[in-house]
Amino acid sequence: MNKETAGKQQAAERGAAARLIDARIEELNDWRGETLARVRSLIHQADPEVLEEWKWRGVPVWSHAGIICTGETYKQVVKLTFAKGASLEDPAGLFNASLEGNTRRAIDIRQGDSLNEAALKALIRVAVALNNSKRSAGRSKASE
């Protein structure tokens, strides 16, 4: 597959993922859909270059040089799971779930919860910076 064909295929996959996330938000048709839509918007504000993906049989995933976070919806919560959350500074204390692990951290948002939007955008930016630093470190080692 040449670069042009691969690029078109990736663009189509990104479009498909965005449509699937749109459909999930619409099908929820309640506070969870509204919350997922708001979080999605904040993620895009924090990182305009974010890549939307649809993985693991229906989980929205936001990536930039690696997974930033997932957006799972359950009956009682919208859960944002940060793939490398244990390595992220969280001065606002947004992480409130999956606190015991060595890798991930999560934010459970319940109906009626207020979200510190500025702190979430800052957390997204820190996650992207961490992904970029790991990617750069990997390239440096490979070129040595």
DOMARDREN-429021 format. One record per residue: x, y, z of N, C-alpha, C in turn; residue in three letters. Coordinates in pm, whole numbers, padded with zeros to 5 digits, always signed. Each point is the difference from the previous one (the first is absolute). Layout:
BEGIN
XYZXYZXYZAla
...
This chain:
BEGIN
+00085-00118+00000-00085+00118+00000+00090+00124+00000Met
-00026+00093-00092+00082+00120-00005-00046+00102+00104Asn
+00080+00105+00017-00029+00100+00104-00134+00069-00022Lys
-00032+00032-00125-00126+00070-00029-00120-00087+00036Glu
+00005-00128-00039-00108-00093+00031-00013-00019+00151Thr
+00113-00016+00068-00001-00017+00146-00058+00124+00067Ala
+00037+00119-00047-00053+00124+00056-00151+00011-00016Gly
-00050-00039-00118-00145+00003-00025-00072-00099+00090Lys
+00060-00118+00018-00061-00101+00086-00006+00048+00144Gln
+00109+00062+00049+00002+00052+00137-00104+00110+00017Gln
-00014+00087-00099-00100+00107+00007-00141-00059+00005Ala
-00024-00104-00078-00131-00066+00001-00028-00063+00136Ala
+00102-00064+00058-00017-00062+00132-00028+00105+00107Glu
+00070+00116-00007-00025+00108+00095-00143+00050-00013Arg
-00046+00016-00125-00137+00044-00022-00101-00100+00052Gly
+00028-00128-00019-00089-00105+00049-00007+00002+00152Ala
+00115+00018+00066+00002+00005+00146-00080+00120+00050Ala
+00016+00114-00063-00075+00119+00042-00150-00024-00015Ala
-00041-00064-00109-00143-00029-00020-00052-00098+00105Arg
+00083-00099+00036-00042-00095+00103-00013+00068+00137Leu
+00090+00092+00029-00011+00075+00127-00124+00089-00003Ile
-00024+00065-00113-00123+00081-00015-00124-00087+00026Asp
+00000-00119-00059-00114-00091+00015-00016-00043+00146Ala
+00110-00028+00069-00008-00039+00141-00063+00112+00082Arg
+00045+00123-00023-00054+00115+00073-00149+00012-00025Ile
-00040-00015-00126-00142+00013-00035-00083-00113+00060Glu
+00051-00122-00004-00076-00115+00050-00018+00005+00152Glu
+00097+00057+00071-00013+00011+00145-00116+00092+00036Leu
-00010+00112-00071-00114+00090+00011-00037+00034+00144Asn
+00102+00020+00084-00024+00041+00138+00123+00075+00051Asp
+00013+00014+00130+00111+00075+00057+00135-00059-00038Trp
+00004-00134-00021+00127-00063-00038+00045+00044-00139Arg
-00094+00009-00093+00032+00049-00134+00045+00145+00004Gly
-00070+00081+00077+00038+00141+00014+00140+00012+00060Glu
+00027-00082+00101+00131+00004+00067+00110-00047-00095Thr
-00024-00108-00072+00099-00050-00094+00027+00104-00109Leu
-00105+00065-00049+00017+00104-00102+00080+00118+00055Ala
-00026+00040+00123+00073+00113+00060+00147-00035+00020Arg
+00026-00119+00051+00138-00044+00022+00074-00007-00133Val
-00066-00054-00102+00059-00008-00133+00039+00139-00051Arg
-00088+00095+00018+00028+00137-00041+00120+00057+00075Ser
+00007-00025+00128+00113+00049+00081+00131-00063-00044Leu
-00004-00128-00034+00120-00069-00048+00049+00066-00129Ile
-00092+00028-00090+00037+00065-00127+00050+00143+00023His
-00056+00069+00097+00050+00135+00032+00142-00007+00054Gln
+00026-00098+00084+00132-00015+00062+00104-00045-00102Ala
-00041-00083-00094+00093-00053-00100-00071-00010-00135Asp
+00008+00106-00079-00066+00000-00132+00049-00110-00093Pro
+00115-00059+00027+00055-00107-00085-00036-00139+00050Glu
-00088-00009+00099-00036-00130+00056-00061-00090-00106Val
+00027-00128+00011-00054-00101-00090-00110-00075+00073Leu
-00117-00008-00061-00109-00078+00059+00003-00141-00058Glu
-00015-00096+00088-00002-00140-00042-00118-00070+00068Glu
-00034-00117-00050-00109-00083+00053+00059-00138+00019Trp
+00019-00041+00125+00069-00125+00027-00080-00089+00095Lys
+00047-00121+00011-00050-00094+00101-00152-00012+00000Trp
-00053-00022-00118-00145-00020-00015-00083+00117+00051Arg
+00043+00120-00030-00086+00113+00027+00044+00098+00106Gly
+00129+00024+00013+00049+00097+00097+00065+00117-00075Val
-00051+00121+00021+00068+00116-00058+00139+00015+00064Pro
+00100+00025-00086+00138+00016+00045+00056+00125-00064Val
+00068+00082+00080+00066+00119-00052+00150-00021+00014Trp
+00072+00021-00111+00144-00027-00005+00077+00117-00060Ser
+00123+00008+00041+00098+00091-00061+00136-00055+00041His
+00069-00061-00094+00128-00067+00028-00017-00110+00105Ala
-00117-00061+00002-00037-00101+00098-00135+00035+00060Gly
-00058-00092+00071-00133+00023+00059+00009+00107+00109Ile
-00090+00097-00008-00017+00100+00106-00100-00056+00101Ile
-00122-00024-00049-00103-00053+00089-00111-00067-00080Cys
-00081-00075+00072-00119-00063-00057-00121+00066+00064Thr
-00114-00015-00064-00125+00057+00052-00108-00105+00007Gly
+00000-00075+00108-00098-00106+00017-00126+00054+00066Glu
-00114-00057-00036-00126+00041+00062-00064-00120+00067Thr
-00037+00020+00124-00068-00101+00079-00131+00059+00051Tyr
-00077-00080+00067-00130+00046+00048+00013+00120+00093Lys
+00097-00002+00090+00013+00103+00103+00110+00103-00027Gln
+00093-00030-00092+00113+00090-00021+00042+00006-00147Val
+00062+00112-00034+00082+00011-00120+00143-00004+00053Val
+00076-00097-00047+00134-00023+00054+00105+00038-00105Lys
+00086+00093+00037+00115+00034-00082+00120-00070+00060Leu
+00054-00097-00072+00115-00074+00049+00124+00046-00075Thr
+00095+00052+00074+00125+00049-00057+00101-00113+00000Phe
+00049-00036-00118+00087-00116-00017+00126+00008+00086Ala
+00055+00120+00014+00122+00018+00080-00027+00093+00118Lys
-00120-00007+00052-00044+00093+00104+00086+00000+00126Gly
+00056-00115+00035+00083-00007+00121+00127+00083-00014Ala
+00039+00031-00124+00121+00079-00024-00030+00149-00017Ser
-00127+00038+00011-00039+00139-00024-00020+00076+00131Leu
+00045+00123+00001-00030+00090+00112-00148+00036-00008Glu
-00068-00003+00111-00143+00033+00006-00024+00097+00116Asp
+00051+00123-00012-00010+00094+00112-00143+00035+00039Pro
-00094-00012-00093-00140+00032+00031-00074-00118+00063Ala
+00064-00117+00003-00063-00117+00060-00118-00054-00080Gly
+00010+00002-00133-00109-00051-00083-00012-00152+00008Leu
+00113-00070+00009-00006-00146+00005-00071-00044+00128Phe
-00105-00081-00019-00077-00047+00115-00033-00149-00010Asn
+00062-00069-00096-00026-00143-00017+00126-00068-00054Ala
+00008-00130+00017+00116-00078-00045+00129+00058+00057Ser
-00004+00036+00125+00113+00067+00064+00107-00098+00050Leu
-00033-00128+00006+00091-00096+00060+00104-00057-00097Glu
-00019+00017-00129+00091-00060-00098+00128+00079-00020Gly
+00093-00059-00071+00128+00064-00028+00003+00071-00134Asn
-00106-00013-00077+00001+00056-00135-00116+00096-00024Thr
-00121-00049+00007-00118+00080-00036-00056+00077+00119Arg
-00074+00104-00034-00083+00074+00097-00127+00039-00075Arg
-00108+00018+00074-00127+00033-00064-00072+00113+00072Ala
-00088+00062-00077-00091+00100+00054-00140-00053-00023Ile
-00072-00027+00108-00140-00040-00010-00086+00125+00014Asp
-00082+00025-00101-00090+00115+00001-00141-00054+00015Ile
-00065+00041+00107-00137-00044+00028-00099+00110-00038Arg
-00124-00040-00017-00104+00097-00034-00001+00112+00104Gln
+00001+00122-00049-00004+00116+00089+00136+00049+00046Gly
+00106-00078-00023+00135+00044+00037+00040+00120-00083Asp
+00071+00092+00064+00061+00109-00078+00142-00044-00033Ser
+00048+00045-00113+00133-00039-00047+00086+00125-00010Leu
+00117-00006+00056+00096+00110-00011+00059-00008-00141Asn
-00061+00074-00092+00036-00011-00141+00143+00046-00026Glu
+00043+00107+00064+00138+00048-00019+00100-00105+00047Ala
-00028-00064+00112+00090-00103+00053+00001-00123-00092Ala
-00115-00036-00057-00004-00115-00092+00083+00031-00125Leu
-00015+00120-00054+00079+00035-00119+00149+00000+00033Lys
+00036+00047+00116+00142-00002+00041+00049-00144+00011Ala
-00083-00089+00055+00037-00141+00013+00019-00065-00137Leu
-00087+00032-00093+00012-00050-00138+00134+00044-00059Ile
+00032+00128+00017+00126+00052-00055+00122-00069+00063Arg
-00006-00027+00129+00111-00070+00067+00011-00143-00052Val
-00113-00065-00025+00001-00136-00053+00061-00003-00140Ala
-00035+00098-00081+00058+00009-00136+00150+00023+00009Val
+00041+00090+00087+00144+00028+00016+00074-00127+00044Ala
-00058-00077+00092+00063-00125+00043+00011-00097-00117Leu
-00108-00014-00077+00005-00090-00117+00109+00045-00097Asn
+00007+00130-00026+00102+00051-00092+00141-00023+00053Asn
+00018+00016+00131+00134-00019+00057+00041-00148-00009Ser
-00093-00091+00022+00031-00143-00010+00032-00037-00145Lys
-00075+00061-00092+00024-00028-00142+00137+00052-00041Arg
+00035+00121+00044+00132+00058-00031+00112-00084+00060Ser
-00019-00045+00123+00102-00082+00066+00021-00130-00076Ala
-00109-00058-00050+00010-00124-00076+00074+00020-00131Gly
-00024+00112-00065+00072+00030-00125+00147+00023+00025Arg
+00033+00069+00110+00140+00027+00032+00076-00130+00022Ser
-00060-00093+00074+00066-00128+00027+00016-00081-00129Lys
-00102+00007-00087+00007-00076-00124+00107+00052-00095Ala
+00028+00130+00006+00098+00058-00092+00144-00012+00053Ser
+00017-00041+00124+00134-00012+00058+00071-00124-00047Glu
